[in-house]
Amino acid sequence: MRNLCILGSTGSIGENTLDVISRHPDMFKVRALTANTQVEKLAKQCHQFQPDIVVVANSQLANQLKDLINIKVTRVLFGQEGLIEAATYHHVDTVMAAIVGAAGLLPTLEAAKLGKRILLANKEALVIAGQLLMDVIAKSKSELLPIDSEHNAIYQCLQTSQTGNLNEVEELLLTASGGPFLNRPIETLDRVSPDEACAHPNWVMGRKISVDSSTMVNKGLELIEAMWLFKIPQERIQIVIHPQSVIHSLVRYVDGSVLAQLGEPDMRTPIAYGLAWPNRIDSGVKKLDMMKLTELNFRAADVVRFPAIPLAREAARLKGTAPAIFNAANEIAVESFLNHEILYTQIVQTIDNVLNEISSEPASSLELVLEIDHLARIKAKEFIKRISN
């Protein structure tokens, strides 16, 4: 029996996690659930799973939730302190880190310090503070299992190497669908609407991550994350367009072998893998019908169409605080785009501008990383104000 805290239970990863858990009540117990503002959805989850702790964004929402659930055994907390308390709860041994953005960093770090199993769906924790998080993982001997479909696929492929020797690996290949604008004329991208950017052809995701997928910022973040997860330099990580989203990523070995992980584009597969590791359990995902795979296409990622990729590579090369700057600027830019304040093409322009304005420095402490993150957000807002007037 594994005891879980789900950070971000009302998002798509959280809901899929609860779906997998519900299929195996003898294996998993939900001890803590957290959400931001979706109180009614969270209340339904509380009634079904009866957690010990539940967390929302603020005290007002906490009071609303108390009225909705009326469960005496469940403590209702709020804010960053509530998130940390949920993630470090002594009954919890496994934390699903699925809060989108920088907000999930602190509770993930605190859980890792206690040696809990971390199922990492929040890529920003590694992007913002990769060295810090990996140092904590090494010191506490916490288990870190990637839940992003691409990193989970690579993790599974690497498990076939009995020695686990990365010298056997020539390169990692991260696949990307290319999103909704793979074949759209580049000169029309400045007219993309938020709804168009959120209409992913293969995956069902939240609005922020859907925009990131369309700009390929998401793939840039994944490249940085893979560099830390697998201890491999960014130049040995390739991004490959694969529109069908059937092959989730590949590992090329020095002997000429290329191993791939295939499956339906359904996040319950990597979630189930992380929950049950090192075993496998039913995830509820339909079988991949190999007889219907008429073609699997691949192409190089066009950096003119997707200028976020070279920016991410440069941030990965610099390391230090550069990835935090890249991520923070993007979060502000995507929010502004979704609020109809800037054009779609100005998302990456904002990232580029902020990366040029703030010099990267060694990520020597969490305090420094958070300070730089804050500064990058200010610079992004200033740039957006200039270009939107």
KAZI-V28972 format. One record per run of one state. SS is the DSSP state (alpha for helix, beta for strand, coil for the rest). FROM is the first residue (numbers start at 0). LEN is the number of residues. If there is no record, write none. Layout:
ss:SS from:FROM len:LEN
ss:SS from:FROM len:LEN
This chain:
ss:coil from:0 len:1
ss:beta from:1 len:6
ss:coil from:7 len:4
ss:alpha from:11 len:11
ss:coil from:22 len:5
ss:beta from:27 len:7
ss:coil from:34 len:4
ss:alpha from:38 len:11
ss:coil from:49 len:3
ss:beta from:52 len:4
ss:coil from:56 len:2
ss:alpha from:58 len:11
ss:coil from:69 len:5
ss:beta from:74 len:4
ss:alpha from:78 len:9
ss:coil from:87 len:6
ss:beta from:93 len:4
ss:coil from:97 len:4
ss:alpha from:101 len:12
ss:coil from:113 len:3
ss:beta from:116 len:4
ss:coil from:120 len:3
ss:alpha from:123 len:17
ss:coil from:140 len:3
ss:beta from:143 len:3
ss:coil from:146 len:2
ss:alpha from:148 len:10
ss:coil from:158 len:7
ss:alpha from:165 len:3
ss:beta from:168 len:8
ss:coil from:176 len:2
ss:alpha from:178 len:3
ss:coil from:181 len:4
ss:alpha from:185 len:6
ss:coil from:191 len:2
ss:alpha from:193 len:4
ss:coil from:197 len:9
ss:alpha from:206 len:9
ss:coil from:215 len:1
ss:alpha from:216 len:13
ss:coil from:229 len:4
ss:alpha from:233 len:3
ss:beta from:236 len:5
ss:coil from:241 len:5
ss:beta from:246 len:7
ss:coil from:253 len:4
ss:beta from:257 len:5
ss:coil from:262 len:5
ss:alpha from:267 len:9
ss:coil from:276 len:13
ss:alpha from:289 len:3
ss:coil from:292 len:6
ss:beta from:298 len:2
ss:coil from:300 len:7
ss:alpha from:307 len:11
ss:coil from:318 len:3
ss:alpha from:321 len:17
ss:coil from:338 len:7
ss:alpha from:345 len:12
ss:coil from:357 len:8
ss:alpha from:365 len:23
ss:coil from:388 len:1
